[in-house]
Amino acid sequence: MRNEGYLLIADISGYTDFIRLHNMRTKPLVGSTLANMFEAHADKVIRDLLEAVIEKIEPVMQLNKLEGDAAFFFCPKSPDDFPADKIFDVMTSAHEAFNQKSSDLVFVQACGCDPCLQSKNLRLKIIAHRGTFSIQKIRNFEEVTGEDVILAHRLLKNGLKSNEYWLVTDPFLKGLSPTKKAKFTKSRQNIESFGKMALNLIEFRSPDPKNEKIERKLKLFNYLRQARYFMKPSMTTLLFGKQKERNFTNEY
């Protein structure tokens, strides 16, 4: 059955540089152990940042799946006069929650491993589109499929130099109220398999996360705090298990 509605991807940029394990595992003796620790730390931070974003978006859109460092949402069209406005509002809330969580996690830098030191460089990108899609049910899983789903994912493979932005399609923009439409600027991008597209962009330049309350603490305090933090599983780990999600950049 074909559905008309909205598709959204919240993607954490900087993940590739955030975790650099390609050469570490080849180092003798401690290489594999360190790589496993780095990966565990990276996964924990990414998952907790995604949790903060998901919590804000889920009241309006349904989480379909986690895709590595991204979360994919959908929802059917709404009879509201400006149905996209609600999505715009949760995008705003998600962006604020991401930055707040980044600030709350400043203490992980006390760990000293590369992912923890680089965590301050993580930023949030959001893609939004209105189109059609199908929902296929296989056992207890729902798979959202269709050309517009592919397009939404391909929009992440653009030529923008920024690592923190919202990029939405014209069909999505048309559902916004005039005040919210005015916040976007036009951006033409060459999208793989779809060619040149007229899109709509808001860029952000959030500073590196700071937290004076945490930074005033003794280094030993923050070191012990990060050690406890990495011992606790994320909610996404409890809900989705430890199995890694598919890499959507390869899938699409």
Secondary structure as UniProt FT lines:
FT   STRAND          2..13
FT   HELIX           15..18
FT   TURN            22..23
FT   HELIX           24..26
FT   TURN            28..30
FT   HELIX           31..57
FT   TURN            58..60
FT   STRAND          62..66
FT   STRAND          70..76
FT   HELIX           83..104
FT   HELIX           106..111
FT   HELIX           114..118
FT   HELIX           119..121
FT   STRAND          123..138
FT   TURN            139..140
FT   STRAND          141..145
FT   HELIX           147..154
FT   TURN            155..156
FT   STRAND          165..169
FT   HELIX           170..174
FT   HELIX           178..181
FT   TURN            182..183
FT   STRAND          185..191
FT   TURN            192..194
FT   STRAND          195..203
FT   HELIX           212..215
FT   HELIX           219..229
FT   TURN            230..231
FT   HELIX           235..240
FT   HELIX           248..251
//
